Amino acid sequence: MLEEALREINRGTAEIIDEKRIEKLLTAYFEEGKHYTVKCGFDPTAPDLHLGHTVLLQKLATFQKYGARVQFLIGSFTATIGDPTGKNATRKVLTEDEVKKNIKSYTEQAFKILDESKTDVVYNHEWLAQLTPMEMLGLLARRTVARMLERDDFKKRYKNGDDIAIHEFTYPLLQGYDSVHLKSDVEIGGTDQKFNLLMGRHLQKSYEIKKQQAVLMMPILEGLDGVQKMSKSLGNYIGVADEPNDMFGKILSISDDLMWRYFELLSTKSLDSIEVLKKGVTDGSLHPKKVKEDLAHEITARFHCDEQATNAKLEFERVHTKSKIPTDIPEFTLDGEIWIAKALVECKISPSTSQARRDIKQGAVKIDQIKVSDEQLQLSSGNYILQMGKRKFAKLKVN
C-alpha cells in the first residue's frame, strides 16, 4: 500500500523536496493510523477556476486518499497584497468585497474535487491581521533584501529598473508564516511558487517549530494549444464553470499527444489503467478519439454529473454528424508550430492573416468543427480540418 501511495503522490510531479519526510508520514498513517496535514494556498484573485488550477486540487485529493487532512488556505490577507510571482509590475490590490466574492466561488468549485470532511478551510487574515508591529518586524528580520532579490521576478525587475514596492517583499514571508502558524507537514504548489514554498521550510526552522514541511511542486498545465500555460488571458482554457457541452467539446479539441498529459494530471484513473490505454492506442486496438471521449466524459461528469456528460457526448455527436464535410478537400502539410491565421493563409482558405483574424473574431473559423475564438492560437503537431464558413475546407497536417 505504501508503494502505491508513493507512486500516486509522485505522479506528474515536477519536483519534491524532502520526499523521505513524505514517506515517513505515509508510513505512520498506514502503521499507526496517524494523520498529517498538507497545505495549499489559494489567493482568490479571480472568481473562477480553470482546469489548470485543479491540478493542485487533484494532488490534494490524492493525499486525502492516503491519510492527509488538507489545509485549504484562502489568502484572504495576502490577496490584498497580490502575489508578485511572474509579474513585471506591481499587482492591483483587491478590495475586501472582491476577495469575499472570489472566496465563495473558489470553495464551491474546489469541493467538486476535494473531500470536504477531510478539509479544513482556513483564512490567513485570522492570524496575519493579528500580528503586532513588533511581530511583523521580527518576521521581516528573518530574511535579507539580498535573499529576496534572488527570486527571478524581483531580480529581473530590479535589473530593468522597474518598480518593486516594499510591501511585495512581504508576500513570500507571509506565505511562509502561514506554515509556521498551521504547523504544516507538507505544502504543495506550482513550480512558479518554489521560492515561496521554500520560505515555509525556512521559517518553520527559524521559529523552531520542530518540523520542516516537505515541498511538492506540480507543473503548469498547458492549455488547449498544447504550448502555453492554460490561461484565461490567452483564451486557451477550460473553465470549471463551463457548460457541459462546451467543456466536453473543448477537451475533445486537444491534440492526441496532449491528451496523455491531461490523463496524468487531471484523471483519477490509475497509472496502470492509463498505460493500458496508451498501449491500445499504439497497437491500434483503441482509437485515440474514443480514449479522448472517455477523458472528456470523466472530467465533465466531475464538474457537472454523469447524465450531463453523457448528454454532452450525444450532442457533440449529433452536431458532428449533422455538419457535412466534403470528402474531397485539399490537403496540406506544414513543418513546425504555426499560428492559426498563417495556417489559414498557407492552406488557401484566407487571402491574408489580417483577414483571417477578422474572420476568427466574427466566429467564421472552425477547427475540427469547433469554433475558434482565439486569434492568437498556435497549432502544434497533429491533424486538423480547417473550415471557413460553410464552403472552404482544408486538411492540415502539422509535423
C-alpha positions in Angstrom: 0.0 0.0 0.0 2.9 2.4 0.8 4.4 1.8 -2.6 1.1 2.5 -4.3 0.7 5.7 -2.3 4.2 7.0 -3.1 3.7 6.2 -6.8 0.4 8.1 -6.9 1.8 11.1 -4.9 4.8 11.2 -7.2 2.5 11.1 -10.3 3.1 14.1 -12.6 5.1 16.0 -10.0 7.8 18.4 -11.2 9.9 18.3 -8.0 9.7 17.0 -4.4 11.9 18.4 -1.7 12.3 16.0 1.3 10.5 13.0 -0.1 11.7 11.0 2.8 9.6 13.1 5.1 6.5 12.3 3.0 7.4 8.6 3.1 7.6 8.8 7.0 4.3 10.5 7.2 2.7 7.8 5.0 4.3 5.0 7.0 3.0 6.5 10.2 -0.5 6.6 8.7 -0.5 3.0 7.4 1.1 1.5 10.5 -0.4 3.7 13.3 -3.4 5.5 11.7 -1.7 8.8 12.3 -2.9 11.6 10.1 -0.8 14.5 8.8 -1.5 17.9 7.2 -1.0 19.1 3.6 -1.3 22.8 3.0 -2.1 24.5 -0.3 -2.7 28.2 -0.6 -5.1 29.9 -3.0 -5.2 33.7 -3.4 -8.8 34.5 -4.6 -7.7 36.9 -7.3 -10.4 35.8 -9.7 -13.9 34.2 -9.2 -13.5 31.2 -11.4 -11.1 28.3 -11.6 -9.9 26.5 -14.8 -8.5 23.0 -15.2 -5.0 24.4 -14.7 -5.9 25.3 -11.2 -7.4 21.9 -10.5 -4.0 20.1 -11.0 -3.2 21.1 -7.4 -6.6 20.1 -6.2 -6.3 16.6 -7.8 -3.0 16.2 -5.9 -4.6 17.3 -2.6 -7.4 14.7 -3.2 -4.7 12.0 -3.7 -3.1 13.0 -0.3 -6.6 12.8 1.3 -6.9 9.2 0.0 -3.7 8.4 1.9 -4.4 9.8 5.3 -3.9 13.6 4.9 -6.0 16.4 6.3 -5.9 19.2 3.8 -5.3 22.8 4.9 -7.1 24.6 2.1 -5.7 28.0 2.8 -7.5 31.1 1.4 -5.2 34.0 1.2 -7.8 36.4 2.5 -5.0 38.6 3.8 -2.2 38.1 1.2 -4.7 38.6 -1.7 -4.9 42.2 -0.7 -1.2 42.4 -1.4 -1.1 40.4 -4.6 1.4 37.6 -5.3 4.2 39.2 -7.4 5.3 35.8 -8.8 6.0 36.1 -12.5 4.7 39.7 -12.7 6.6 42.5 -14.4 4.7 45.1 -12.4 3.1 45.6 -9.0 -0.3 43.8 -9.0 -3.6 45.5 -8.4 -4.7 45.3 -4.8 -8.2 43.7 -4.4 -10.9 45.2 -2.3 -12.4 43.2 0.6 -15.7 42.7 -1.3 -13.8 41.3 -4.3 -11.9 38.9 -2.1 -15.1 37.7 -0.4 -16.9 37.1 -3.7 -14.0 35.2 -5.1 -13.6 33.1 -1.9 -17.2 31.8 -2.2 -16.7 30.8 -5.8 -13.3 29.1 -5.1 -14.6 26.9 -2.3 -17.7 25.8 -4.2 -15.7 24.7 -7.1 -12.9 23.1 -5.0 -15.3 20.8 -3.2 -16.2 19.2 -6.5 -12.8 17.5 -6.2 -11.8 17.6 -2.5 -13.4 15.5 0.3 -15.0 18.3 2.4 -14.9 16.1 5.5 -11.1 15.8 5.2 -10.6 19.5 4.5 -10.0 22.5 6.8 -10.7 25.8 5.0 -8.6 28.4 6.8 -8.2 32.1 6.2 -4.9 33.7 6.8 -6.3 37.1 7.8 -7.3 35.4 11.1 -3.6 35.3 12.2 -1.8 37.7 9.9 -4.0 40.6 10.7 -3.3 40.0 14.4 0.5 40.4 14.1 1.7 43.3 16.1 4.2 45.8 14.6 7.0 44.2 16.6 6.0 40.7 15.4 5.9 41.9 11.8 9.3 43.5 12.2 10.6 40.2 13.7 9.2 38.3 10.7 10.8 40.8 8.2 14.2 40.4 10.0 14.4 36.7 9.2 15.3 37.4 5.5 17.6 39.8 3.8 17.0 42.0 0.8 19.8 40.1 -1.0 17.9 36.9 -0.5 14.6 38.4 -1.7 16.4 39.6 -4.9 17.4 36.1 -5.7 13.8 35.5 -6.8 13.6 35.6 -10.6 10.8 38.1 -11.0 12.3 40.5 -8.4 15.8 40.1 -9.9 14.5 40.9 -13.4 12.5 43.9 -12.3 15.5 45.3 -10.3 17.8 44.8 -13.2 15.4 46.5 -15.6 14.9 49.4 -13.2 11.2 48.5 -12.8 9.4 49.4 -9.6 9.3 46.9 -6.7 7.0 48.1 -3.9 8.3 47.3 -0.4 5.1 45.5 0.5 5.7 42.9 -2.3 8.8 41.6 -0.4 6.4 40.7 2.5 4.4 38.3 0.4 6.7 35.3 0.4 7.4 35.9 4.1 3.7 36.0 5.0 3.0 32.8 2.9 5.9 31.2 4.8 4.5 32.4 8.1 1.2 30.6 7.3 3.2 27.3 7.5 4.6 28.4 10.9 1.1 29.1 12.2 -0.5 26.0 10.8 2.5 23.7 11.5 2.0 22.1 8.1 3.7 18.8 7.3 3.6 19.2 3.6 3.0 22.2 1.3 2.2 21.9 -2.4 2.2 24.5 -5.2 3.1 25.1 -8.8 6.7 25.2 -10.0 6.5 29.0 -10.2 5.9 29.1 -6.4 9.2 27.4 -5.4 10.7 30.4 -3.7 7.5 30.9 -1.6 7.2 27.2 -0.7 10.8 27.0 0.5 10.2 30.1 2.6 7.8 28.0 4.7 10.5 25.4 5.4 13.0 28.2 6.3 10.6 30.0 8.7 9.5 26.8 10.4 13.1 26.1 11.3 13.7 29.8 12.2 10.7 29.8 14.5 11.8 26.4 16.0 8.5 24.7 15.1 10.4 21.3 15.4 9.5 20.3 11.9 10.2 21.4 8.4 7.5 20.9 5.8 8.2 18.8 2.7 7.5 20.6 -0.5 5.8 19.1 -3.6 5.6 21.1 -6.8 3.3 20.4 -9.7 3.9 21.5 -13.3 1.9 24.2 -15.0 -0.8 22.6 -17.2 -0.7 23.5 -20.9 -3.8 25.0 -22.4 -5.8 23.9 -25.5 -3.0 24.9 -27.8 -0.7 22.5 -26.1 2.1 25.1 -25.9 1.4 27.9 -23.5 0.1 27.5 -19.9 -3.7 27.4 -19.5 -4.8 31.0 -19.0 -8.0 33.0 -19.4 -6.0 35.9 -20.8 -4.6 33.6 -23.6 -8.1 32.2 -24.3 -6.8 28.6 -24.2 -8.6 27.5 -21.0 -11.3 25.1 -20.0 -13.2 26.7 -17.1 -14.5 24.6 -14.2 -17.8 26.5 -14.6 -18.0 26.0 -18.4 -21.3 24.5 -19.6 -21.1 20.7 -20.1 -21.3 20.9 -23.9 -18.5 23.4 -24.0 -16.3 21.5 -21.6 -16.8 18.2 -23.4 -16.1 19.8 -26.8 -13.0 21.7 -25.6 -11.5 18.5 -24.2 -12.1 16.7 -27.5 -10.3 19.5 -29.3 -6.9 18.9 -27.6 -4.2 17.0 -29.6 -3.7 13.3 -29.1 -0.3 13.9 -27.5 -1.7 16.5 -25.0 -4.4 14.0 -24.1 -1.9 11.9 -22.2 -0.7 14.9 -20.2 -4.3 15.6 -19.2 -4.8 12.0 -18.2 -1.7 12.1 -16.0 -2.5 15.4 -14.2 -6.4 15.5 -14.3 -7.7 12.0 -14.4 -8.5 9.8 -11.4 -7.6 6.6 -13.5 -4.7 4.7 -12.1 -1.3 4.9 -13.8 -1.6 1.3 -14.8 -5.0 1.9 -16.4 -3.6 4.8 -18.4 -0.7 2.7 -19.5 -3.2 0.1 -20.9 -5.0 2.8 -22.8 -1.6 4.1 -24.3 -0.7 0.6 -25.4 -4.2 0.2 -27.0 -3.7 3.4 -29.0 -0.2 2.4 -30.0 -1.1 -1.1 -31.3 -4.3 0.2 -33.0 -6.8 -1.7 -30.8 -8.1 1.6 -29.4 -8.9 4.7 -31.4 -7.5 7.9 -29.8 -10.8 9.7 -30.3 -12.6 7.0 -28.2 -10.0 7.4 -25.5 -10.3 11.1 -25.6 -14.1 10.9 -25.3 -13.7 8.8 -22.1 -11.4 11.6 -20.7 -13.9 14.3 -21.7 -16.7 12.3 -20.1 -14.8 11.8 -16.8 -13.9 15.5 -16.4 -17.3 16.8 -17.5 -19.0 14.4 -15.1 -16.8 15.6 -12.3 -17.9 19.2 -12.5 -21.5 18.5 -13.6 -22.8 15.0 -13.4 -22.7 11.7 -15.3 -26.0 12.4 -17.1 -24.9 15.8 -18.3 -21.6 14.4 -19.5 -23.5 11.7 -21.5 -25.8 14.3 -23.0 -22.8 16.4 -23.9 -21.3 13.5 -25.8 -24.6 12.8 -27.6 -25.0 16.5 -28.5 -21.4 16.6 -29.8 -22.1 13.5 -32.0 -25.3 15.0 -33.2 -23.7 18.3 -34.3 -20.7 16.5 -35.6 -22.8 14.1 -37.7 -25.1 16.8 -38.9 -22.2 19.0 -40.2 -21.3 17.9 -43.7 -17.6 17.9 -44.6 -16.7 17.3 -48.2 -14.8 14.1 -48.8 -12.6 15.6 -51.4 -10.8 18.6 -49.8 -7.2 19.8 -50.4 -4.5 18.5 -48.0 -1.5 20.5 -46.8 1.5 19.6 -44.7 3.4 22.2 -42.7 6.5 21.8 -40.5 6.7 23.3 -37.0 4.1 25.0 -34.8 2.1 27.5 -36.8 -0.2 30.5 -36.0 -3.8 29.8 -36.9 -4.1 32.9 -39.1 -1.0 32.0 -41.0 -2.2 28.4 -41.3 -5.4 29.6 -43.0 -3.4 31.6 -45.5 -1.0 28.7 -46.2 -4.0 26.4 -46.8 -5.5 28.8 -49.3 -8.6 29.4 -47.1 -7.9 33.1 -46.4 -6.1 35.7 -48.5 -4.2 37.3 -45.6 -3.5 37.0 -41.9 -5.4 40.2 -41.2 -8.5 38.9 -43.0 -8.1 35.6 -41.1 -8.1 37.4 -37.8 -11.2 39.3 -38.7 -13.0 36.0 -39.7 -11.9 34.4 -36.4 -13.4 37.4 -34.5 -16.6 37.0 -36.4 -16.8 33.3 -35.5 -16.4 32.1 -39.1 -13.5 29.8 -38.5 -13.6 26.2 -37.1 -11.1 23.6 -36.4 -12.4 20.0 -36.4 -15.9 21.6 -36.4 -15.3 23.5 -33.2 -15.5 27.3 -33.5 -12.2 29.1 -32.9 -12.3 32.2 -30.7 -8.6 32.8 -30.0 -7.0 34.7 -32.9 -3.5 34.0 -31.4 -4.0 30.2 -31.3 -0.9 28.2 -32.2 -1.3 24.8 -33.9 1.1 22.2 -32.6 1.8 18.8 -34.2 -1.3 17.0 -35.2 -4.0 16.7 -37.9 -6.7 19.3 -38.3 -9.7 20.1 -40.5 -9.8 23.8 -41.1 -13.1 25.4 -42.1 -14.1 28.9 -43.1 -17.8 29.4 -43.3 -19.7 26.6 -45.0 -17.7 26.0 -48.2 -14.0 26.5 -47.5 -12.2 23.4 -46.1 -8.7 22.1 -45.9 -6.9 19.2 -44.2 -3.8 20.2 -42.4 -1.0 18.1 -41.0 1.4 19.9 -38.7 4.7 18.0 -38.3 
